[in-house]
């Protein structure tokens, strides 16, 4: 019985060896062909034979291949695939050289043979795409080792998603502002390079001993690796491209199929123009959005009107801004929309120094939220600005009492709630209390000097 089990175990161990060796050799041939084609293109494009020195990287690749095929019968390690690691090390320098050369051509705007330019862009794009594709294909072809079929399928799905995100990440190089910044171009390539090193790792493997799971489970480690090597670096690059370089152009290529989609496109286009303080064009986009939006979509219609009102405010169109803001207040259907419209109206009135109107608006807001400290402070400031324009503010006058009453009310509200909130809220209320006390002392000092 024992001899039969030993025979079956021996057969199970020996059977995969020839197949695994063929798989390992085939994958490494693919790696070599792709790498040598990319390096040949670099030498042809630059005309520099010195780049053939990168062929020295094939020596560690040959040593690794010999060890895995001869010693381990083609079976990769459990947690990392060294063949993919060697392929990445071989292929990254040619990809860097091709991409930097293409970026430099865009930067200096070389005007030459159009066909050659198109062929060059197509070849670089093909090298980058096949680089990711071959790694995914290799993970599928290479021997699984102890990795189950379910874990392998999950791993392939994860890698396909990552490869799609990496492909989309290189679209940044098509933007003119990115090509003009050599530092940002190298930073993008560096972040992309870091993300590529996820492919040799087996992120779906599990381990039950305490050697790796002493702090966190292997699933948590996989999430941390993905965040640190791809998600956060890509987020930083894209945030910089959007915030600092203004690369928000998806709405220019959006397919408009219905009026609501058109309104959404105009809304986001207007928001981008508003961010760059181009209020005139932003207001035009908001108006086009209102024209395309159906009357039934009240929520988005209110959002577009509020945005248009703010554009009028910064364009110093007093009549249009106040008229539209009053319309929003009149059409408010519930407490939340009424609060939002009144807050916008108060900001406009304060911007145009309409302190009488601001006083009435703040009183309406305090009816809705009588325990809001900020509103009481704004009302005190409004009274101070209003009465200081009319006449000197003597101590003990009716106007002076109004201001101090608002400040006392704000101080009492802060003291009543600051002991029942968390530590970070206590710090905020302490700063508010200091601000209220400063305003109280400042206004009392001015009133005393004027009397």
BADOKOL-156499 format. One record per residue (C-alpha): residue number from 1; x, y, z. Coordinates in pm, 1 decimal. Example, Ala and Ser with C-alpha at 12.3 -4.5 7.8 and 13.67 -1.06 7.14 Angstrom:
2
+-----+----------+----------+----------+
!   i !       c1 !       c2 !       c3 !
+-----+----------+----------+----------+
!   1 !   1230.0 !   -450.0 !    780.0 !
!   2 !   1367.0 !   -106.0 !    714.0 !
+-----+----------+----------+----------+
REM end
This chain:
451
+-----+----------+----------+----------+
!   i !       c1 !       c2 !       c3 !
+-----+----------+----------+----------+
!   1 !      0.0 !      0.0 !      0.0 !
!   2 !    278.3 !    234.6 !     92.2 !
!   3 !    474.5 !    145.0 !   -220.2 !
!   4 !    168.3 !    228.9 !   -435.5 !
!   5 !    137.8 !    572.0 !   -273.0 !
!   6 !    508.2 !    633.6 !   -325.8 !
!   7 !    476.9 !    544.9 !   -694.1 !
!   8 !    181.6 !    781.0 !   -740.1 !
!   9 !    364.5 !   1064.1 !   -562.4 !
!  10 !    671.3 !   1005.3 !   -779.5 !
!  11 !    459.1 !   1012.4 !  -1096.4 !
!  12 !    283.0 !   1332.7 !   -984.4 !
!  13 !    616.7 !   1496.0 !   -915.0 !
!  14 !    786.0 !   1389.2 !  -1237.8 !
!  15 !    499.7 !   1433.0 !  -1483.2 !
!  16 !    491.0 !   1814.2 !  -1491.9 !
!  17 !    866.1 !   1852.9 !  -1524.9 !
!  18 !    899.2 !   1821.7 !  -1907.8 !
!  19 !    593.5 !   2045.0 !  -1963.1 !
!  20 !    712.2 !   2302.6 !  -1712.0 !
!  21 !   1054.0 !   2316.2 !  -1877.6 !
!  22 !    896.4 !   2374.0 !  -2220.7 !
!  23 !    675.0 !   2648.0 !  -2075.5 !
!  24 !    968.0 !   2817.7 !  -1902.7 !
!  25 !   1183.0 !   2808.3 !  -2217.1 !
!  26 !    901.9 !   2938.1 !  -2441.1 !
!  27 !    827.4 !   3232.7 !  -2211.0 !
!  28 !   1193.4 !   3328.4 !  -2187.4 !
!  29 !   1225.4 !   3320.3 !  -2566.1 !
!  30 !    934.3 !   3568.8 !  -2583.1 !
!  31 !   1110.4 !   3789.2 !  -2329.6 !
!  32 !   1434.7 !   3784.1 !  -2527.0 !
!  33 !   1267.7 !   3859.8 !  -2862.6 !
!  34 !   1071.2 !   4154.8 !  -2723.4 !
!  35 !   1373.4 !   4298.7 !  -2547.0 !
!  36 !   1607.5 !   4266.4 !  -2846.7 !
!  37 !   1348.4 !   4425.1 !  -3079.6 !
!  38 !   1304.5 !   4723.3 !  -2845.2 !
!  39 !   1681.4 !   4767.7 !  -2810.4 !
!  40 !   1731.9 !   4741.8 !  -3186.1 !
!  41 !   1472.1 !   5014.1 !  -3239.1 !
!  42 !   1653.0 !   5238.1 !  -2991.1 !
!  43 !   1985.0 !   5199.8 !  -3175.1 !
!  44 !   1818.0 !   5255.4 !  -3513.6 !
!  45 !   1625.9 !   5560.5 !  -3397.3 !
!  46 !   1910.7 !   5733.6 !  -3213.6 !
!  47 !   2195.6 !   5617.6 !  -3436.5 !
!  48 !   2406.2 !   5543.7 !  -3126.7 !
!  49 !   2571.4 !   5196.3 !  -3128.6 !
!  50 !   2675.9 !   5254.6 !  -2766.8 !
!  51 !   2329.4 !   5145.7 !  -2654.5 !
!  52 !   2420.7 !   4787.6 !  -2743.7 !
!  53 !   2595.4 !   4784.9 !  -2406.9 !
!  54 !   2255.7 !   4708.5 !  -2255.3 !
!  55 !   2302.2 !   4356.3 !  -2394.6 !
!  56 !   2509.8 !   4292.9 !  -2082.5 !
!  57 !   2180.3 !   4264.9 !  -1894.8 !
!  58 !   2120.6 !   3938.6 !  -2077.1 !
!  59 !   2394.1 !   3774.6 !  -1868.0 !
!  60 !   2195.6 !   3776.9 !  -1538.5 !
!  61 !   1888.4 !   3679.2 !  -1741.5 !
!  62 !   2078.3 !   3378.1 !  -1878.9 !
!  63 !   2200.9 !   3282.9 !  -1531.0 !
!  64 !   1848.9 !   3305.2 !  -1387.4 !
!  65 !   1705.1 !   3101.3 !  -1674.6 !
!  66 !   1968.8 !   2829.6 !  -1629.4 !
!  67 !   1902.7 !   2806.1 !  -1256.3 !
!  68 !   1523.0 !   2789.0 !  -1290.1 !
!  69 !   1521.5 !   2544.6 !  -1583.4 !
!  70 !   1798.5 !   2313.4 !  -1467.5 !
!  71 !   1774.4 !   2330.7 !  -1091.5 !
!  72 !   1401.8 !   2390.3 !  -1038.4 !
!  73 !   1273.7 !   2219.8 !  -1356.3 !
!  74 !   1108.1 !   2541.7 !  -1477.8 !
!  75 !    903.6 !   2600.5 !  -1159.9 !
!  76 !    911.7 !   2961.9 !  -1033.8 !
!  77 !    941.8 !   3071.3 !   -672.8 !
!  78 !    630.4 !   3097.5 !   -458.7 !
!  79 !    618.4 !   3469.9 !   -386.4 !
!  80 !    805.3 !   3620.6 !   -680.8 !
!  81 !    860.5 !   3524.5 !  -1046.3 !
!  82 !   1227.3 !   3593.3 !  -1115.1 !
!  83 !   1182.9 !   3553.5 !  -1491.7 !
!  84 !    941.4 !   3848.0 !  -1498.2 !
!  85 !   1177.9 !   4046.5 !  -1278.4 !
!  86 !   1462.8 !   3987.4 !  -1524.4 !
!  87 !   1237.1 !   4077.4 !  -1818.0 !
!  88 !   1141.6 !   4407.3 !  -1653.7 !
!  89 !   1506.7 !   4492.0 !  -1587.2 !
!  90 !   1595.6 !   4414.0 !  -1952.1 !
!  91 !   1303.8 !   4601.1 !  -2109.8 !
!  92 !   1281.7 !   4915.7 !  -1898.2 !
!  93 !   1594.5 !   5093.6 !  -2036.4 !
!  94 !   1478.9 !   5066.0 !  -2403.1 !
!  95 !   1127.9 !   5182.6 !  -2309.1 !
!  96 !   1272.2 !   5479.2 !  -2119.1 !
!  97 !   1493.7 !   5572.3 !  -2414.7 !
!  98 !   1209.9 !   5540.7 !  -2665.6 !
!  99 !    965.1 !   5742.0 !  -2454.7 !
! 100 !   1211.3 !   6018.8 !  -2366.1 !
! 101 !   1315.9 !   6047.2 !  -2730.4 !
! 102 !    952.1 !   6080.5 !  -2837.5 !
! 103 !    888.7 !   6340.3 !  -2565.2 !
! 104 !   1189.5 !   6544.3 !  -2676.8 !
! 105 !   1063.1 !   6538.5 !  -3035.7 !
! 106 !    729.6 !   6676.8 !  -2922.0 !
! 107 !    900.0 !   6938.4 !  -2706.5 !
! 108 !   1118.0 !   7081.0 !  -2983.1 !
! 109 !    840.3 !   7026.3 !  -3241.5 !
! 110 !   1054.9 !   6855.2 !  -3501.9 !
! 111 !    894.9 !   6894.4 !  -3843.1 !
! 112 !   1010.8 !   6611.3 !  -4060.7 !
! 113 !    874.1 !   6314.3 !  -4244.6 !
! 114 !    517.1 !   6269.4 !  -4117.9 !
! 115 !    516.1 !   5898.5 !  -4200.3 !
! 116 !    831.6 !   5842.3 !  -3998.1 !
! 117 !    679.8 !   6032.9 !  -3702.5 !
! 118 !    362.1 !   5826.4 !  -3713.9 !
! 119 !    560.7 !   5502.4 !  -3742.8 !
! 120 !    777.4 !   5600.7 !  -3448.5 !
! 121 !    477.6 !   5679.7 !  -3225.5 !
! 122 !    308.2 !   5356.8 !  -3329.0 !
! 123 !    615.9 !   5149.4 !  -3256.7 !
! 124 !    670.5 !   5302.1 !  -2912.9 !
! 125 !    305.4 !   5250.1 !  -2831.6 !
! 126 !    326.5 !   4888.6 !  -2951.3 !
! 127 !    638.2 !   4822.7 !  -2741.9 !
! 128 !    472.2 !   4957.4 !  -2426.9 !
! 129 !    150.4 !   4764.8 !  -2484.9 !
! 130 !    316.2 !   4434.5 !  -2573.6 !
! 131 !    547.6 !   4473.8 !  -2273.7 !
! 132 !    246.2 !   4456.6 !  -2039.3 !
! 133 !     67.1 !   4198.1 !  -2252.1 !
! 134 !    362.9 !   3959.6 !  -2257.2 !
! 135 !    396.3 !   3976.5 !  -1878.7 !
! 136 !     28.8 !   3884.5 !  -1834.7 !
! 137 !     63.6 !   3608.7 !  -2092.9 !
! 138 !    374.5 !   3481.1 !  -1917.8 !
! 139 !    193.4 !   3459.3 !  -1584.2 !
! 140 !    -67.0 !   3244.1 !  -1755.1 !
! 141 !    180.7 !   3016.3 !  -1940.5 !
! 142 !    445.0 !   2969.2 !  -1670.6 !
! 143 !    404.5 !   2672.3 !  -1433.2 !
! 144 !    170.7 !   2751.5 !  -1147.2 !
! 145 !    374.3 !   2569.5 !   -884.3 !
! 146 !    173.7 !   2562.1 !   -559.3 !
! 147 !    -62.3 !   2835.6 !   -684.6 !
! 148 !   -417.5 !   2706.5 !   -732.4 !
! 149 !   -616.3 !   2770.8 !  -1050.4 !
! 150 !   -858.0 !   2998.0 !   -863.3 !
! 151 !   -575.5 !   3211.2 !   -725.4 !
! 152 !   -412.5 !   3223.7 !  -1069.2 !
! 153 !   -736.2 !   3341.3 !  -1234.0 !
! 154 !   -781.8 !   3607.7 !   -966.8 !
! 155 !   -421.5 !   3717.1 !  -1013.4 !
! 156 !   -462.7 !   3744.7 !  -1392.1 !
! 157 !   -776.3 !   3956.6 !  -1349.3 !
! 158 !   -590.4 !   4184.9 !  -1110.3 !
! 159 !   -296.9 !   4220.5 !  -1349.5 !
! 160 !   -525.6 !   4296.1 !  -1644.8 !
! 161 !   -689.0 !   4576.4 !  -1445.5 !
! 162 !   -351.3 !   4715.7 !  -1345.2 !
! 163 !   -225.8 !   4697.0 !  -1704.2 !
! 164 !   -529.2 !   4894.3 !  -1826.4 !
! 165 !   -462.4 !   5163.8 !  -1567.4 !
! 166 !    -93.9 !   5178.9 !  -1665.9 !
! 167 !   -189.7 !   5212.2 !  -2031.9 !
! 168 !   -427.3 !   5495.4 !  -1951.4 !
! 169 !   -155.2 !   5658.0 !  -1740.2 !
! 170 !     70.1 !   5701.9 !  -2046.0 !
! 171 !   -200.1 !   5915.3 !  -2213.3 !
! 172 !    -52.8 !   6204.1 !  -2012.1 !
! 173 !    241.0 !   6212.0 !  -2255.1 !
! 174 !      2.9 !   6315.7 !  -2533.3 !
! 175 !    -58.1 !   6648.5 !  -2360.4 !
! 176 !    152.3 !   6941.4 !  -2473.0 !
! 177 !    203.4 !   7080.7 !  -2122.9 !
! 178 !    338.7 !   6747.8 !  -2000.6 !
! 179 !    583.8 !   6723.0 !  -2291.2 !
! 180 !    707.9 !   7075.5 !  -2217.1 !
! 181 !    797.8 !   6978.2 !  -1858.9 !
! 182 !   1094.7 !   6742.0 !  -1867.0 !
! 183 !   1091.7 !   6699.2 !  -1487.5 !
! 184 !    727.3 !   6594.2 !  -1482.1 !
! 185 !    785.0 !   6360.6 !  -1778.8 !
! 186 !   1063.2 !   6180.8 !  -1593.7 !
! 187 !    847.3 !   6169.8 !  -1282.5 !
! 188 !    566.9 !   5999.8 !  -1477.3 !
! 189 !    810.1 !   5742.8 !  -1616.2 !
! 190 !    949.4 !   5680.9 !  -1267.4 !
! 191 !    604.0 !   5621.1 !  -1118.4 !
! 192 !    514.1 !   5392.2 !  -1408.7 !
! 193 !    838.7 !   5199.8 !  -1356.2 !
! 194 !    761.2 !   5146.9 !   -987.5 !
! 195 !    413.3 !   5017.9 !  -1071.7 !
! 196 !    552.5 !   4765.2 !  -1322.5 !
! 197 !    741.3 !   4583.1 !  -1046.8 !
! 198 !    408.1 !   4455.2 !   -912.4 !
! 199 !    390.1 !   4196.2 !  -1190.8 !
! 200 !    657.9 !   3958.9 !  -1054.3 !
! 201 !    484.2 !   3950.8 !   -714.1 !
! 202 !    221.6 !   3687.6 !   -634.1 !
! 203 !    -37.0 !   3908.6 !   -465.3 !
! 204 !   -300.5 !   3636.5 !   -433.0 !
! 205 !    -84.9 !   3380.4 !   -250.2 !
! 206 !   -168.1 !   3317.1 !    115.1 !
! 207 !     35.4 !   3209.3 !    412.3 !
! 208 !    -91.8 !   3079.0 !    744.2 !
! 209 !    221.9 !   3089.8 !    956.6 !
! 210 !    320.6 !   3386.9 !   1170.6 !
! 211 !    633.6 !   3468.7 !    973.3 !
! 212 !    448.9 !   3709.9 !    740.1 !
! 213 !    113.2 !   3758.0 !    911.3 !
! 214 !    254.9 !   3876.6 !   1241.0 !
! 215 !    124.4 !   4231.0 !   1174.9 !
! 216 !   -131.3 !   4194.1 !    896.5 !
! 217 !   -282.8 !   3925.7 !    676.9 !
! 218 !   -148.7 !   3863.2 !    328.1 !
! 219 !   -460.0 !   4025.3 !    177.5 !
! 220 !   -379.2 !   4347.0 !    362.6 !
! 221 !    -19.4 !   4327.4 !    246.7 !
! 222 !   -141.4 !   4293.3 !   -113.9 !
! 223 !   -360.2 !   4602.3 !    -76.3 !
! 224 !    -71.5 !   4798.4 !     76.0 !
! 225 !    160.7 !   4697.7 !   -207.2 !
! 226 !    -96.5 !   4805.3 !   -466.5 !
! 227 !   -154.4 !   5137.8 !   -292.6 !
! 228 !    212.9 !   5222.8 !   -248.6 !
! 229 !    333.6 !   5106.1 !   -591.0 !
! 230 !     50.2 !   5223.2 !   -816.8 !
! 231 !   -257.7 !   5390.2 !   -672.5 !
! 232 !    -94.4 !   5667.5 !   -469.0 !
! 233 !    182.7 !   5751.8 !   -722.7 !
! 234 !    -70.6 !   5763.1 !  -1007.5 !
! 235 !   -303.9 !   5977.2 !   -794.7 !
! 236 !    -24.2 !   6225.1 !   -724.9 !
! 237 !     65.8 !   6252.5 !  -1094.8 !
! 238 !   -292.8 !   6290.9 !  -1212.1 !
! 239 !   -374.6 !   6542.8 !   -937.7 !
! 240 !    -74.0 !   6752.5 !  -1037.0 !
! 241 !   -169.4 !   6729.5 !  -1405.4 !
! 242 !   -524.9 !   6841.6 !  -1330.1 !
! 243 !   -449.9 !   7101.1 !  -1062.9 !
! 244 !   -122.6 !   7256.2 !  -1178.6 !
! 245 !   -131.7 !   7195.6 !  -1554.3 !
! 246 !   -508.5 !   7213.9 !  -1604.3 !
! 247 !   -542.5 !   6893.0 !  -1805.6 !
! 248 !   -916.9 !   6847.4 !  -1768.2 !
! 249 !  -1027.5 !   6782.9 !  -2124.5 !
! 250 !  -1243.3 !   6473.2 !  -2107.4 !
! 251 !  -1556.8 !   6681.4 !  -2165.4 !
! 252 !  -1421.9 !   6803.8 !  -2500.2 !
! 253 !  -1432.9 !   6442.9 !  -2627.9 !
! 254 !  -1752.6 !   6337.3 !  -2452.0 !
! 255 !  -2025.3 !   6192.9 !  -2668.8 !
! 256 !  -2344.5 !   6396.1 !  -2623.7 !
! 257 !  -2642.2 !   6168.1 !  -2672.4 !
! 258 !  -2919.6 !   6351.1 !  -2482.4 !
! 259 !  -2991.1 !   6697.1 !  -2334.1 !
! 260 !  -2900.3 !   6594.9 !  -1978.5 !
! 261 !  -2560.7 !   6467.0 !  -2093.0 !
! 262 !  -2502.4 !   6794.2 !  -2278.6 !
! 263 !  -2591.6 !   6989.3 !  -1963.4 !
! 264 !  -2348.8 !   6779.0 !  -1760.0 !
! 265 !  -2070.4 !   6843.0 !  -2011.7 !
! 266 !  -2133.5 !   7218.1 !  -2003.7 !
! 267 !  -2142.5 !   7208.4 !  -1622.7 !
! 268 !  -1800.6 !   7046.5 !  -1587.9 !
! 269 !  -1653.9 !   7262.9 !  -1860.9 !
! 270 !  -1782.8 !   7570.3 !  -1678.1 !
! 271 !  -1642.3 !   7444.6 !  -1347.2 !
! 272 !  -1297.8 !   7409.8 !  -1502.9 !
! 273 !  -1314.5 !   7760.7 !  -1650.7 !
! 274 !  -1439.8 !   7893.2 !  -1314.8 !
! 275 !  -1139.8 !   7731.6 !  -1142.1 !
! 276 !   -906.7 !   7918.9 !  -1375.7 !
! 277 !  -1103.8 !   8241.3 !  -1306.7 !
! 278 !  -1230.5 !   8266.6 !  -1664.0 !
! 279 !  -1572.2 !   8378.6 !  -1541.4 !
! 280 !  -1702.5 !   8512.1 !  -1872.5 !
! 281 !  -1664.4 !   8183.0 !  -2061.6 !
! 282 !  -1775.5 !   7986.9 !  -1754.8 !
! 283 !  -2101.2 !   8183.3 !  -1743.3 !
! 284 !  -2159.6 !   8102.9 !  -2111.7 !
! 285 !  -2116.2 !   7730.7 !  -2039.5 !
! 286 !  -2359.1 !   7748.2 !  -1747.5 !
! 287 !  -2617.0 !   7927.2 !  -1962.9 !
! 288 !  -2582.7 !   7663.0 !  -2236.0 !
! 289 !  -2625.4 !   7396.7 !  -1968.8 !
! 290 !  -2949.1 !   7560.2 !  -1849.4 !
! 291 !  -3077.0 !   7580.7 !  -2205.9 !
! 292 !  -3019.0 !   7206.8 !  -2262.5 !
! 293 !  -3140.1 !   7084.4 !  -1924.4 !
! 294 !  -3503.3 !   6968.3 !  -1894.9 !
! 295 !  -3726.8 !   7152.0 !  -1647.7 !
! 296 !  -3784.4 !   6830.3 !  -1455.7 !
! 297 !  -3421.2 !   6811.8 !  -1337.1 !
! 298 !  -3458.6 !   7067.2 !  -1058.3 !
! 299 !  -3151.7 !   6966.0 !   -861.0 !
! 300 !  -2902.1 !   7020.7 !  -1142.2 !
! 301 !  -3087.5 !   7330.8 !  -1258.8 !
! 302 !  -3039.2 !   7483.9 !   -915.4 !
! 303 !  -2670.3 !   7387.9 !   -920.9 !
! 304 !  -2621.3 !   7554.8 !  -1260.5 !
! 305 !  -2802.5 !   7870.3 !  -1144.9 !
! 306 !  -2589.6 !   7894.3 !   -833.3 !
! 307 !  -2273.7 !   7858.1 !  -1041.9 !
! 308 !  -2396.8 !   8122.3 !  -1286.1 !
! 309 !  -2475.4 !   8354.3 !   -995.3 !
! 310 !  -2122.1 !   8325.2 !   -862.0 !
! 311 !  -1984.9 !   8405.6 !  -1208.4 !
! 312 !  -2196.9 !   8722.2 !  -1217.0 !
! 313 !  -2070.4 !   8812.7 !   -871.2 !
! 314 !  -1703.3 !   8788.9 !   -970.7 !
! 315 !  -1777.6 !   8969.8 !  -1298.4 !
! 316 !  -1923.9 !   9256.0 !  -1088.1 !
! 317 !  -2264.8 !   9223.9 !  -1253.9 !
! 318 !  -2458.3 !   9334.3 !   -947.8 !
! 319 !  -2810.0 !   9342.4 !  -1087.0 !
! 320 !  -2787.7 !   9000.6 !  -1259.1 !
! 321 !  -2629.2 !   8831.8 !   -956.8 !
! 322 !  -2883.2 !   8970.5 !   -706.7 !
! 323 !  -3179.7 !   8897.5 !   -933.6 !
! 324 !  -3073.3 !   8536.2 !   -989.3 !
! 325 !  -2998.0 !   8488.3 !   -617.7 !
! 326 !  -3343.9 !   8620.9 !   -518.2 !
! 327 !  -3497.9 !   8385.6 !   -776.3 !
! 328 !  -3319.4 !   8092.9 !   -613.0 !
! 329 !  -3452.2 !   8196.5 !   -271.1 !
! 330 !  -3807.9 !   8225.5 !   -401.7 !
! 331 !  -3796.6 !   7886.6 !   -576.7 !
! 332 !  -3648.6 !   7702.1 !   -277.1 !
! 333 !  -3873.3 !   7404.4 !   -208.2 !
! 334 !  -3736.5 !   7286.4 !    128.5 !
! 335 !  -3523.3 !   7395.2 !    420.9 !
! 336 !  -3194.2 !   7273.7 !    274.8 !
! 337 !  -3233.1 !   7448.4 !    -59.1 !
! 338 !  -3356.6 !   7760.8 !    117.3 !
! 339 !  -3050.6 !   7759.7 !    343.5 !
! 340 !  -2821.9 !   7713.1 !     44.5 !
! 341 !  -2985.9 !   7992.9 !   -155.3 !
! 342 !  -2985.7 !   8235.9 !    139.2 !
! 343 !  -2616.9 !   8165.6 !    207.2 !
! 344 !  -2534.8 !   8245.1 !   -155.7 !
! 345 !  -2743.0 !   8563.7 !   -140.3 !
! 346 !  -2561.0 !   8672.3 !    177.4 !
! 347 !  -2222.5 !   8620.1 !     10.3 !
! 348 !  -2327.9 !   8829.0 !   -289.0 !
! 349 !  -2464.4 !   9109.1 !    -71.8 !
! 350 !  -2146.3 !   9113.5 !    134.6 !
! 351 !  -1936.0 !   9119.1 !   -183.9 !
! 352 !  -2123.8 !   9423.2 !   -318.7 !
! 353 !  -2134.9 !   9588.5 !     29.3 !
! 354 !  -2514.2 !   9578.6 !     46.2 !
! 355 !  -2517.5 !   9559.7 !    426.0 !
! 356 !  -2889.0 !   9639.9 !    464.9 !
! 357 !  -2980.2 !   9345.0 !    246.0 !
! 358 !  -2719.0 !   9128.9 !    416.0 !
! 359 !  -2872.6 !   9207.7 !    754.5 !
! 360 !  -3214.7 !   9084.0 !    640.1 !
! 361 !  -3065.1 !   8771.9 !    484.4 !
! 362 !  -2867.5 !   8685.9 !    797.6 !
! 363 !  -3181.8 !   8722.8 !   1009.9 !
! 364 !  -3360.6 !   8475.3 !    780.4 !
! 365 !  -3068.5 !   8235.0 !    814.1 !
! 366 !  -3076.0 !   8266.0 !   1193.9 !
! 367 !  -3445.4 !   8176.3 !   1190.2 !
! 368 !  -3347.4 !   7850.2 !   1020.8 !
! 369 !  -3033.3 !   7794.6 !   1234.3 !
! 370 !  -3050.0 !   7997.3 !   1557.3 !
! 371 !  -2759.5 !   7808.2 !   1718.1 !
! 372 !  -2506.2 !   7870.1 !   1440.2 !
! 373 !  -2211.8 !   8060.3 !   1590.6 !
! 374 !  -2074.8 !   8173.6 !   1253.8 !
! 375 !  -2404.5 !   8338.3 !   1159.6 !
! 376 !  -2411.5 !   8541.7 !   1483.0 !
! 377 !  -2054.2 !   8655.4 !   1420.9 !
! 378 !  -2138.1 !   8752.5 !   1063.0 !
! 379 !  -2439.6 !   8949.6 !   1183.6 !
! 380 !  -2221.3 !   9135.3 !   1435.0 !
! 381 !  -1970.5 !   9214.5 !   1161.9 !
! 382 !  -2252.7 !   9325.8 !    932.2 !
! 383 !  -2389.7 !   9562.4 !   1199.2 !
! 384 !  -2043.3 !   9703.6 !   1258.0 !
! 385 !  -1982.8 !   9770.5 !    888.1 !
! 386 !  -2332.6 !   9911.7 !    838.9 !
! 387 !  -2329.9 !  10151.9 !   1132.8 !
! 388 !  -1969.3 !  10259.9 !   1088.4 !
! 389 !  -2066.0 !  10389.5 !    742.2 !
! 390 !  -2355.7 !  10596.3 !    876.5 !
! 391 !  -2209.8 !  10771.1 !   1178.9 !
! 392 !  -1966.7 !  10728.2 !   1470.2 !
! 393 !  -2068.3 !  10445.2 !   1700.7 !
! 394 !  -2084.4 !  10578.7 !   2059.9 !
! 395 !  -2063.0 !  10337.2 !   2350.9 !
! 396 !  -2405.3 !  10241.6 !   2489.3 !
! 397 !  -2595.9 !  10335.5 !   2176.6 !
! 398 !  -2864.6 !  10112.1 !   2030.3 !
! 399 !  -2639.8 !  10010.9 !   1741.6 !
! 400 !  -2353.1 !   9932.2 !   1978.4 !
! 401 !  -2579.8 !   9713.9 !   2190.1 !
! 402 !  -2689.5 !   9519.6 !   1879.1 !
! 403 !  -2331.4 !   9435.3 !   1791.0 !
! 404 !  -2237.0 !   9332.1 !   2141.7 !
! 405 !  -2555.5 !   9126.7 !   2177.3 !
! 406 !  -2461.7 !   8920.8 !   1871.4 !
! 407 !  -2111.3 !   8864.9 !   2004.8 !
! 408 !  -2236.3 !   8770.1 !   2351.6 !
! 409 !  -2481.2 !   8527.6 !   2192.5 !
! 410 !  -2198.2 !   8368.9 !   1991.6 !
! 411 !  -1978.7 !   8341.1 !   2300.9 !
! 412 !  -2254.4 !   8177.1 !   2506.8 !
! 413 !  -2321.8 !   7924.8 !   2229.2 !
! 414 !  -1954.0 !   7831.7 !   2211.7 !
! 415 !  -1927.2 !   7788.0 !   2589.3 !
! 416 !  -2241.7 !   7575.7 !   2600.6 !
! 417 !  -2120.1 !   7316.6 !   2350.8 !
! 418 !  -1740.4 !   7306.8 !   2372.1 !
! 419 !  -1741.3 !   7078.2 !   2679.0 !
! 420 !  -1955.2 !   6812.7 !   2510.0 !
! 421 !  -1754.5 !   6763.9 !   2188.7 !
! 422 !  -1434.8 !   6587.1 !   2085.0 !
! 423 !  -1083.8 !   6720.2 !   2132.1 !
! 424 !  -1030.6 !   6853.5 !   1778.8 !
! 425 !  -1371.1 !   7029.7 !   1789.8 !
! 426 !  -1277.4 !   7180.8 !   2125.4 !
! 427 !   -969.5 !   7333.8 !   1967.6 !
! 428 !  -1182.2 !   7480.9 !   1687.9 !
! 429 !  -1431.9 !   7628.0 !   1935.8 !
! 430 !  -1147.7 !   7765.7 !   2144.7 !
! 431 !  -1018.7 !   7956.2 !   1842.6 !
! 432 !  -1370.4 !   8081.5 !   1770.9 !
! 433 !  -1405.3 !   8197.9 !   2128.8 !
! 434 !  -1077.3 !   8386.9 !   2107.1 !
! 435 !  -1194.0 !   8547.4 !   1782.1 !
! 436 !  -1526.2 !   8652.2 !   1936.6 !
! 437 !  -1349.4 !   8794.6 !   2241.9 !
! 438 !  -1111.9 !   8989.4 !   2017.0 !
! 439 !  -1403.7 !   9132.8 !   1817.6 !
! 440 !  -1585.5 !   9223.3 !   2140.6 !
! 441 !  -1284.5 !   9405.7 !   2284.2 !
! 442 !  -1203.9 !   9572.4 !   1950.6 !
! 443 !  -1557.0 !   9707.7 !   1899.2 !
! 444 !  -1587.1 !   9819.0 !   2261.4 !
! 445 !  -1255.5 !  10005.1 !   2234.8 !
! 446 !  -1360.2 !  10181.7 !   1912.5 !
! 447 !  -1698.8 !  10279.0 !   2059.2 !
! 448 !  -1537.6 !  10412.6 !   2376.2 !
! 449 !  -1293.3 !  10626.1 !   2178.9 !
! 450 !  -1571.2 !  10765.4 !   1956.9 !
! 451 !  -1785.9 !  10857.3 !   2256.2 !
+-----+----------+----------+----------+
REM end
